Amino acid sequence: MLSTMCCCSFLLSLTLFFLLISLPCVLPFPIPSHGNGKKQQHNNSNLHSTNMDPFEVETLFKIMELMSSDSNWRVSYPSPCKPGSLWAGLECKPGNDNRVHVSRLDFGTFPNPTCKKTAIFPSQIFDLPYLESVFFFQCFTHTKTTITISPGRISTSLTQFSLRSNQAFIGPIPPQISSLKSVQVLTLSQNRLHGQIPAEIFSLTSLVHLDLSYNLLTGTIPNQLGSLRKLEGLDLSYNLLTGPIPNTIGQLGLLQKLDLSSNSLRGRIPDSIQNLHFLVFMALSNNKLKGNFPTGIDRLQNLQYLIMDDNPMFVPLPFELGRLAKLQELRLANSGLSGAIPPSFSRLLNLSTLSLQNNRLTGQIPVTLSNLTHIYHMNLSKNLLIGVVPFNPSFLQRLGRNLDLSGNPGLCLDKSDAYASVKIGVGVCGSNRAGSLVQPLKKSEAPTGYCRLFNVLAVLGVWEMYQILFYL
């Protein structure tokens, strides 16, 4: 009887199963639309009028014909801001004059209009009186072009001006850049701009984010930098800048991101940096900075990333860094640092990466470093450290090959731990045999444009917020 009931139950379940899989799939919710074009059509569907100023329409067509051969724009889109007729990369907004106006233009990335090989910078964009944002990405790659700005034609609505990854975008940054009075986000990164940073750029007091990284800019950082009191993000990395970091940088009281890495900056880091109380990310690596760390550096209580590899500092490793409670990454490799590793570093309970390789550090490794429960990369190789490695087997196994202590002849591993852990680049105490070397961490370097900025901020886990904040 029991077997009969089980058999019936099984057959019933099998019947229901085949019945279910034979039914058409019905989604309870609509699939969200991806792609800028559809999103923009939705955003513009509430436009109460398709009436556009004829001059503005003609200007838009001239820009499109100059930039892209994707379409016969006049024929395909005779009413550019008409709902349902919008092309991706174009946004329009209604004005108080019962007309609709072009508010945004994006070029170069799908589904936005692509740029033809003969495309040059369209100065006509400044003739669009209601334009708020313009974005060129990998547009100017074949025909050399420069920024052309005619004073008196600038839209007072323009708040975002971005040109990124344009190999044929050359020349100096023109002083007329000062005409962009309303700009809050100015991004001119990964181009081939050269010459000095014009002092006029620092008259743009509405700037929140300034990115001139990955160019060929020379000269010094102007002292006028301190006038950008609203600035939250500054990236001048990967240029050919020289001279000192201006002391006026301490006037940027709202600054959260500072990247001056991979230049030829000299001298001491100014003490005024201690005034940047909101600073989260500071990258100064691969420069020629030397001397003592800034007085009061422990006042940067919001600092989470301190990246200063490859500078000829030649000073003792400061214990004050152990007071930066929110620090997640500390990278000071190849900087001539001396003295012992301060025991205060054991207070950095949020630390995930510690890179101190290729310095002149002496003494024993503080046993309290094993209290760093969030650490997953530690490189202390190529120093003058001595004594028994103080880490227990579980710590050694947790870090595995992300722990490198090689190149410290005075270090050794206790026999009781030698076979309970991976090899970490040191020998067993009392043995003449060297331990098997592990692959060292790659040399630390500051994050780059949109790519390195993402590697560092992936650990932070909230950098999507900063991407929005900085319009990266």
C-alpha positions as MATLAB code, in Angstrom:
seq = 'MLSTMCCCSFLLSLTLFFLLISLPCVLPFPIPSHGNGKKQQHNNSNLHSTNMDPFEVETLFKIMELMSSDSNWRVSYPSPCKPGSLWAGLECKPGNDNRVHVSRLDFGTFPNPTCKKTAIFPSQIFDLPYLESVFFFQCFTHTKTTITISPGRISTSLTQFSLRSNQAFIGPIPPQISSLKSVQVLTLSQNRLHGQIPAEIFSLTSLVHLDLSYNLLTGTIPNQLGSLRKLEGLDLSYNLLTGPIPNTIGQLGLLQKLDLSSNSLRGRIPDSIQNLHFLVFMALSNNKLKGNFPTGIDRLQNLQYLIMDDNPMFVPLPFELGRLAKLQELRLANSGLSGAIPPSFSRLLNLSTLSLQNNRLTGQIPVTLSNLTHIYHMNLSKNLLIGVVPFNPSFLQRLGRNLDLSGNPGLCLDKSDAYASVKIGVGVCGSNRAGSLVQPLKKSEAPTGYCRLFNVLAVLGVWEMYQILFYL';
ca = [
       0.000    0.000    0.000;
       2.788    2.414    0.945;
       4.692    1.669   -2.236;
       1.543    2.283   -4.306;
       1.012    5.698   -2.672;
       4.673    6.682   -3.261;
       4.421    5.613   -6.898;
       1.251    7.686   -7.417;
       2.824   10.696   -5.708;
       5.883   10.402   -7.931;
       3.769   10.160  -11.117;
       1.704   13.193  -10.060;
       4.845   15.240   -9.386;
       6.322   14.201  -12.731;
       3.139   15.183  -14.572;
       3.084   18.614  -12.909;
       6.767   19.131  -13.743;
       6.274   18.522  -17.478;
       3.130   20.638  -17.439;
       5.024   23.558  -15.924;
       7.950   23.429  -18.312;
       5.568   23.307  -21.279;
       3.974   26.633  -20.295;
       5.311   29.852  -21.861;
       7.584   31.891  -19.625;
       5.834   35.003  -18.307;
       7.936   37.605  -16.521;
       6.242   39.316  -13.570;
       8.125   42.562  -14.250;
       9.179   44.250  -17.479;
      12.845   43.929  -18.396;
      14.579   47.256  -17.708;
      15.869   49.032  -20.767;
      19.639   49.346  -21.143;
      21.284   51.835  -23.409;
      21.428   55.578  -23.400;
      19.142   56.025  -26.380;
      16.022   54.499  -24.850;
      16.689   56.105  -21.508;
      17.021   59.506  -23.120;
      13.795   59.032  -25.063;
      12.044   58.288  -21.783;
      13.604   61.317  -20.120;
      12.475   63.532  -22.997;
       9.014   62.030  -23.448;
       7.474   64.779  -21.332;
       8.676   67.612  -23.573;
       5.623   69.779  -24.114;
       6.814   71.180  -27.419;
       8.939   70.137  -30.396;
       9.461   73.733  -31.449;
      13.178   74.575  -31.686;
      14.986   77.742  -32.538;
      16.013   77.463  -36.225;
      19.529   78.714  -35.477;
      19.952   76.085  -32.761;
      18.735   73.330  -35.104;
      21.131   74.416  -37.845;
      24.024   74.598  -35.379;
      23.268   71.077  -34.183;
      23.244   69.721  -37.749;
      26.585   71.375  -38.481;
      28.096   69.761  -35.388;
      26.745   66.335  -36.284;
      27.940   66.536  -39.893;
      31.387   67.601  -38.706;
      31.667   64.846  -36.116;
      29.875   61.742  -37.354;
      28.932   59.915  -40.549;
      26.642   57.452  -38.800;
      23.573   58.973  -40.412;
      22.268   61.643  -42.754;
      21.268   63.702  -39.766;
      19.137   66.299  -41.592;
      17.088   63.624  -43.337;
      16.884   61.062  -40.540;
      16.211   63.535  -37.716;
      14.602   66.678  -39.161;
      13.193   67.478  -35.694;
      16.094   66.494  -33.414;
      14.278   66.993  -30.113;
      11.013   65.388  -31.151;
       9.985   62.633  -28.696;
      10.506   59.237  -30.277;
      12.944   60.712  -32.794;
      15.896   61.317  -30.502;
      19.245   59.750  -31.293;
      21.409   58.329  -28.540;
      23.797   60.899  -27.137;
      21.366   63.778  -27.463;
      19.232   65.180  -24.669;
      16.815   68.065  -24.862;
      14.967   70.065  -22.242;
      12.067   72.491  -22.393;
      12.839   76.127  -21.762;
      10.802   78.982  -20.395;
      10.373   80.290  -23.939;
       8.022   77.470  -25.005;
      10.849   75.920  -27.007;
      12.951   72.850  -26.480;
      16.742   73.111  -26.385;
      19.748   70.828  -26.698;
      21.085   70.219  -23.187;
      23.562   67.353  -23.673;
      25.774   65.885  -26.422;
      27.793   62.671  -26.062;
      30.093   61.276  -28.747;
      32.305   58.282  -29.264;
      30.898   55.405  -27.205;
      28.091   53.087  -28.275;
      25.214   53.708  -28.539;
      26.218   57.362  -28.883;
      27.258   58.637  -32.321;
      30.723   57.474  -33.337;
      33.279   59.930  -34.618;
      34.642   59.789  -38.150;
      38.386   59.873  -38.863;
      38.258   63.448  -40.122;
      36.453   64.738  -37.041;
      37.938   67.850  -35.433;
      36.897   69.722  -32.314;
      33.549   71.451  -33.080;
      33.772   74.940  -31.627;
      30.105   75.335  -32.621;
      29.118   73.563  -29.409;
      29.601   76.870  -27.663;
      26.855   78.341  -29.867;
      24.248   76.112  -28.230;
      22.957   78.486  -25.536;
      21.335   75.851  -23.315;
      24.018   73.148  -23.542;
      24.797   71.779  -20.074;
      27.088   68.834  -20.812;
      29.335   67.692  -23.657;
      31.405   64.497  -23.719;
      33.956   63.302  -26.320;
      35.504   59.847  -25.811;
      37.965   58.410  -28.351;
      36.685   60.825  -30.960;
      39.780   62.616  -32.216;
      42.127   59.758  -33.062;
      43.355   60.482  -36.614;
      43.100   64.159  -37.515;
      45.016   66.482  -35.186;
      42.857   69.079  -33.527;
      42.931   71.601  -30.672;
      40.510   73.329  -28.337;
      39.084   76.459  -29.895;
      37.092   78.779  -27.662;
      35.798   82.136  -28.826;
      35.045   84.438  -25.868;
      31.532   85.792  -25.782;
      29.961   82.664  -27.283;
      30.038   80.470  -24.203;
      26.812   79.040  -22.863;
      26.236   80.064  -19.274;
      24.547   76.688  -18.776;
      27.622   74.526  -19.515;
      28.530   72.624  -16.337;
      30.370   69.549  -17.698;
      33.086   69.642  -20.359;
      34.833   66.319  -20.945;
      37.350   65.134  -23.549;
      38.965   61.774  -22.785;
      41.216   59.363  -24.662;
      41.729   61.390  -27.824;
      45.149   60.631  -29.306;
      44.976   63.423  -31.872;
      43.828   66.027  -29.368;
      46.955   68.167  -29.076;
      48.208   71.649  -28.276;
      48.128   73.724  -25.115;
      45.125   74.350  -22.913;
      44.031   77.795  -24.140;
      43.755   80.655  -21.641;
      40.243   81.190  -23.020;
      39.259   78.181  -20.924;
      38.469   80.821  -18.306;
      35.332   81.613  -20.335;
      33.674   78.433  -19.064;
      32.488   80.197  -15.937;
      29.761   77.717  -15.016;
      31.779   74.530  -15.511;
      31.819   72.249  -12.482;
      33.447   69.188  -14.101;
      36.414   69.741  -16.415;
      37.989   66.533  -17.739;
      40.804   66.735  -20.320;
      42.488   63.411  -19.547;
      44.320   60.853  -21.699;
      44.958   63.235  -24.563;
      48.205   64.734  -25.883;
      47.919   68.230  -24.487;
      51.234   69.955  -23.838;
      52.565   73.198  -22.433;
      51.940   74.671  -19.017;
      48.720   74.628  -17.038;
      47.310   78.105  -17.668;
      46.727   80.129  -14.535;
      43.377   81.139  -16.042;
      42.003   77.682  -15.373;
      42.040   78.485  -11.675;
      39.588   81.329  -12.190;
      36.890   78.687  -12.715;
      35.746   78.894   -9.119;
      32.693   76.690   -9.742;
      34.918   73.666  -10.390;
      34.147   70.587   -8.328;
      36.285   68.156  -10.302;
      39.430   68.892  -12.380;
      41.152   66.079  -14.280;
      44.143   66.851  -16.549;
      45.807   63.459  -16.135;
      47.704   61.511  -18.801;
      48.892   64.369  -20.942;
      52.255   65.992  -21.666;
      51.815   69.068  -19.474;
      54.989   70.753  -18.240;
      56.000   73.505  -15.836;
      54.888   73.981  -12.266;
      51.504   73.754  -10.579;
      50.359   77.401  -10.309;
      49.923   78.888   -6.845;
      46.450   79.990   -7.944;
      45.359   76.407   -7.316;
      44.150   77.485   -3.879;
      41.375   79.594   -5.402;
      39.329   76.491   -6.311;
      37.606   76.372   -2.929;
      34.774   74.074   -4.140;
      37.127   71.464   -5.563;
      36.514   67.880   -4.402;
      38.630   65.987   -6.938;
      42.025   66.984   -8.419;
      43.946   64.693  -10.790;
      47.135   65.956  -12.463;
      48.827   62.547  -12.589;
      50.976   61.208  -15.429;
      52.264   64.476  -16.802;
      55.702   66.132  -16.842;
      55.084   68.636  -14.062;
      58.033   69.920  -12.034;
      58.680   72.095   -9.009;
      57.080   71.866   -5.573;
      53.526   71.117   -4.566;
      52.192   74.617   -3.884;
      51.486   75.434   -0.274;
      48.118   76.852   -1.388;
      46.845   73.304   -1.805;
      45.880   73.479    1.858;
      43.157   75.968    0.925;
      41.149   73.268   -0.881;
      39.159   72.485    2.233;
      36.591   70.243    0.485;
      39.112   68.111   -1.391;
      38.480   64.355   -1.218;
      40.712   63.004   -3.996;
      44.260   64.216   -4.736;
      46.367   62.492   -7.407;
      49.687   64.090   -8.404;
      51.506   60.821   -9.083;
      53.955   60.128  -11.915;
      55.324   63.608  -12.450;
      58.688   65.122  -11.468;
      57.529   67.122   -8.461;
      60.281   68.036   -5.996;
      60.762   69.267   -2.446;
      58.793   68.511    0.683;
      55.114   67.770    0.859;
      53.705   71.032    2.264;
      52.504   71.013    5.864;
      49.310   72.726    4.709;
      48.033   69.331    3.516;
      47.013   68.710    7.126;
      44.110   71.110    6.465;
      42.472   68.731    3.974;
      40.196   67.154    6.557;
      37.888   65.504    3.982;
      40.704   63.878    2.036;
      40.008   60.187    1.338;
      42.540   59.390   -1.388;
      46.072   60.803   -1.794;
      48.491   59.519   -4.441;
      51.911   61.173   -4.769;
      53.927   58.200   -6.016;
      56.684   58.257   -8.624;
      57.889   61.808   -8.067;
      61.067   63.304   -6.592;
      59.602   64.335   -3.260;
      61.949   64.179   -0.288;
      62.285   65.182    3.328;
      60.002   64.782    6.302;
      56.370   63.876    6.023;
      53.978   66.815    6.557;
      53.587   68.003   10.116;
      50.130   67.085   11.311;
      49.598   64.349    8.728;
      47.761   62.409   11.425;
      44.995   65.027   11.230;
      43.807   63.460    7.968;
      41.347   61.284    9.822;
      39.264   60.507    6.719;
      42.245   59.297    4.701;
      41.775   55.745    3.414;
      44.435   55.523    0.681;
      47.979   56.868    1.011;
      50.060   55.957   -2.035;
      53.581   57.407   -2.047;
      55.847   54.780   -3.616;
      59.031   55.720   -5.458;
      60.018   59.005   -3.847;
      63.505   59.665   -2.385;
      62.174   60.553    1.065;
      65.152   59.132    3.076;
      63.557   59.730    6.469;
      62.422   57.420    9.287;
      59.044   55.792    8.820;
      56.764   58.098   10.863;
      54.797   56.548   13.710;
      52.066   59.185   13.161;
      50.780   57.163   10.216;
      49.550   54.623   12.755;
      46.982   57.188   13.909;
      45.145   57.248   10.553;
      42.404   54.936   11.779;
      40.497   54.684    8.473;
      43.548   53.840    6.371;
      42.953   50.891    4.050;
      46.019   51.055    1.801;
      49.478   52.284    2.775;
      52.042   52.125   -0.027;
      55.507   53.535    0.678;
      57.748   51.215   -1.325;
      61.146   52.267   -2.683;
      61.334   55.517   -0.729;
      64.558   55.207    1.284;
      62.633   54.918    4.543;
      64.629   53.884    7.600;
      64.143   52.883   11.234;
      61.812   50.316   12.725;
      58.261   49.560   11.700;
      56.301   51.535   14.313;
      54.172   49.408   16.663;
      51.458   52.045   16.140;
      50.774   50.444   12.742;
      48.972   47.656   14.597;
      46.177   50.182   15.260;
      45.352   50.344   11.552;
      42.576   47.816   11.921;
      41.039   48.671    8.526;
      44.311   48.168    6.675;
      44.105   45.755    3.738;
      47.405   46.511    1.939;
      50.787   47.380    3.434;
      53.631   47.890    0.937;
      56.976   48.847    2.493;
      59.327   46.906    0.227;
      62.735   48.060   -0.963;
      63.467   50.461    1.890;
      66.021   50.471    4.755;
      63.781   49.344    7.575;
      65.529   47.718   10.531;
      64.660   45.849   13.723;
      62.042   43.204   14.251;
      58.575   42.965   12.763;
      56.107   44.051   15.478;
      54.221   40.991   16.676;
      51.075   43.132   16.953;
      50.854   43.360   13.150;
      49.203   39.949   13.336;
      46.196   41.792   14.823;
      45.445   43.321   11.408;
      42.517   41.070   10.607;
      41.636   42.860    7.334;
      45.133   42.685    5.850;
      45.433   40.622    2.698;
      48.565   42.089    1.044;
      51.772   42.672    2.981;
      55.133   43.257    1.330;
      58.118   43.919    3.603;
      60.722   42.498    1.229;
      64.175   43.942    0.523;
      64.744   45.633    3.871;
      67.082   45.011    6.826;
      64.576   43.364    9.141;
      65.821   40.780   11.652;
      64.534   38.210   14.119;
      61.887   35.525   14.078;
      58.831   36.086   11.922;
      56.133   36.796   14.545;
      53.108   35.603   12.569;
      51.259   32.457   13.589;
      50.430   29.677   11.077;
      46.840   30.845   10.539;
      48.021   34.364    9.662;
      50.620   32.955    7.280;
      48.105   30.708    5.586;
      45.513   33.459    5.288;
      47.877   35.746    3.379;
      49.587   32.960    1.490;
      51.539   34.297   -1.474;
      50.311   37.809   -0.716;
      52.891   37.935    2.079;
      56.460   38.662    0.939;
      59.314   38.897    3.454;
      62.109   37.942    1.056;
      65.338   39.909    0.824;
      65.704   40.290    4.614;
      68.754   38.104    5.438;
      68.244   38.539    9.185;
      64.693   37.143    9.216;
      63.915   33.514    9.905;
      60.870   31.322   10.444;
      60.330   29.370   13.645;
      60.655   25.624   13.119;
      57.210   24.991   14.579;
      55.670   27.205   11.892;
      57.892   26.206    9.010;
      55.758   23.379    7.686;
      52.351   24.699    8.733;
      52.522   27.595    6.311;
      53.406   28.459    2.774;
      56.952   29.552    2.096;
      57.248   33.314    2.530;
      60.740   34.009    1.277;
      62.733   33.367    4.475;
      64.607   30.381    5.831;
      63.999   28.351    8.970;
      65.812   29.579   12.059;
      69.049   27.666   12.567;
      69.039   26.284    9.022;
      71.380   27.225    6.210;
      68.796   26.401    3.600;
      66.910   29.379    2.244;
      63.162   29.158    2.092;
      61.456   28.995   -1.264;
      60.869   32.472   -2.607;
      57.377   33.571   -3.440;
      56.407   35.926   -6.174;
      56.556   39.474   -4.751;
      53.764   41.933   -5.104;
      53.962   44.074   -8.162;
      55.457   47.503   -7.595;
      52.841   49.808   -6.172;
      51.706   52.618   -8.329;
      48.981   55.249   -8.279;
      45.662   54.551  -10.049;
      45.310   55.872  -13.651;
      42.237   58.047  -15.719;
      39.198   55.708  -15.554;
      41.477   52.286  -15.140;
      43.796   52.659  -12.061;
      41.102   54.925  -10.373;
      38.876   51.690  -10.490;
      41.569   49.154   -9.082;
      42.077   51.152   -5.896;
      38.448   52.126   -5.365;
      37.224   48.491   -5.849;
      38.693   47.781   -2.359;
      36.892   50.824   -0.976;
      33.643   49.271   -2.120;
      31.789   52.620   -2.384;
      33.604   54.288   -5.218;
      30.566   54.086   -7.417;
      29.406   57.005   -5.266;
      32.597   58.892   -6.029;
      32.294   58.110   -9.705;
      28.986   59.917   -9.660;
      30.430   62.635   -7.461;
      33.475   63.186   -9.671;
      31.768   62.366  -13.024;
      34.482   59.868  -13.798;
];
